[in-house]
């Protein structure tokens, strides 16, 4: 009996952790809180490995990020306060990381982007961590505004 109780408790703990970190529960994951320093540190590593090459080591984005390149696409935007990342709810940011910029969903119809989809590369926990890291670099005012947007639009990430 003790073994069954232990298994049930362990399974519930794993399930709860998965829900909190996966972004699949709209209420639990409407807002990714960047206050957990362990998650932010993990996100720093994920960002350095997968994002910094395009979005800049200091989240500064590519030069002239608002001007179309010769191929008609826009350069990678900054993720610091100078960009627009903090204008989007967390569910949208998670969706963009997982699936890239999808025309008609997370980008305007017909939009072409160099943003790759990381859904098969990064775990759900890594996606949350990288977004927590990015958010940890924003000033308090931007973070509060983004939190409000996230809580007002808690659609399920990836859904």
Buried (B, 14 or more C-beta within 10 A) or exposed (E): EEEEEEEEEEEEEEEEEEBBBBBBBBEBBBBBBBEBEEBBEBBBEBBEEBBBEBBBEEBBBBEEBEEEEEEEBBBBBBBBBEBEBBEBBBBBBBBBBBBBBBEEEBBEEEBEBBBBBBBEBBEBBBBBBBBBBBBBBBEEEBBEBBBEBBEEBBEBBBE
